[in-house]
Amino acid sequence: MIITNENIFLIVLGIIWIIGAVLQDLKRREVDNLWNFSLIAFALCYRVGVSVFLGDYWFTLNGVIGFVIFLILGNIFYYSKMFAGGDAKLLIALGAILPLSYSWLVNFKIFGSFILLFLVSGSVYVLIWSFFLVGFNFRKFTLEFKRQSKNYKFIFLISLFFAVLWIIFIIFLGKISFILISLIILLFPVLFVFAKAVEESCMIKSLSPEQVTEGDWLYKDIIVNGKKIEATWDGVSKKELKQIRTYCRKKILIKQGVPFTPGFLLGFVILVYLLFKFPGWF
């Protein structure tokens, strides 16, 4: 049985912390490290308390194992540049929540379902957010889309080549029902250019040095007090932020991403619904 009184508390704890992360992300485009780390602490401390009360150490050990597994996953997502630091740390923190069963076969089903759910729902959410950004910046987006289309026209040609190759291949095999895959191949460069155009036209902001915060992504390298601060995936460090605020006198271009934490909330809520509605599947 997955839904127990002990697990309901963990589920509620997870939802509360994800909502808090979403509010921070939407407001400041960052999630505090303390917020993510406190979820790990609360979840593991709660597990220890339950283990002492029940005389069963596995409730705690499961949380520790889940935390370690998601620590590895979070770092994979971060260093492959799929997630920003705050998103990766939130994922790691949820590792202490999600082992809801004493069977690790069931736990792995829960882990896989959650990752699939938040990636799919998050992708849909990001696409909808992007359309709103395009609507508010339509003229800039249109010009940028044309420019990016010229810059990456070779991708369109490569895509067209493989689409034609695929059509010839399926005709040869007599599998005409697979012809829609050629459409997906043709859509790839359109989606790629769309994403690049949205990024360049809608997500680059000019901020004063006082508005820059730790972890912000520089659009390009800048020179401050004779020293170069590089635009890296890690964002502006605390030391670099101090230099910027002390010596920089001009506005700085910052690249802002789409806040992805709502994808976590959607994925987690759908997972909880499935756990209640179809517990036998897990």
Steps between C-alpha positions, in 0.01 A plus 500: 500500500646838394259755646552473878467767768879532511518548123213751491708730721798466261275574200353811665852611599615460139206697358549787748871528419446482123237776520747713698765435235256596222416831671870584540577399142219706348591804707881495491594235240687309772429261785690550825749225586376514861147422383607189307741380768238547774270257317774235517548569872127494585434185295791302646434620858136396463608160369733455798216587740264251335770232502559547872125492568439189287831334577567464126821657365405425137268802489806721555736293285257520206506881521881506509524265200245712309697814583823344367330382179353843433832665592651310208205582270504868599869529416445324167223745410709797618829415330321401179356857517140384505435654842617813676645464850175572688303248294765231549507558878121482521511168315768374742290607799198309368714186508451494877121513449425263214600157634146423618521122501709232669526330160771655286337370184201718591726792593674488163159507331415809706833665412464426129138614493584828674793580271292422190202700630690814594706497179189463279278740696794738538565498126134581427508777759824647355349495150189686621719751689705553183187576298403766755850651475470507120161670528644779715811538280358405160686755285838428657434126479405514131820683407710266713331190356587614147860567605537163674343322202774642277771412754383139528373437148742205472297323773187536285686349203633209709153440643346505151763252380427252783123544462520411128734211583251371759209523253694301239593245768142439620366487143762234426389305810132559428444662844311813389341532846840622628506798264407739783849455642629701204282789617662481845842512332394813309359663815825466694684795338187716530479431874875555539491837323182592691678433832808700395284791382299503825822497702660786307191721464310438825743382766785751490456775757708811566551542877685753713783354715278531809234280336738216417480209747720202577445221246380729220616394153707759315404531135867539409836552669551840662806694616477641852790695654735358236400139570286276280190340650397212277145407408478146637224250576570543873398865479644796690683393817485687829853636443417610144177662619696707752736616223209590272320703766821675613664590170244472218327823395301385199209267443565130448326257265359203690349187344188387685363150463142383530425413866476121492384427856128504396589188299606332827169596660295367207697176488479445877126571519427265206717231665309534829170475312617179331620356832155553650298406190705206366713367790503153344694627196798572721 
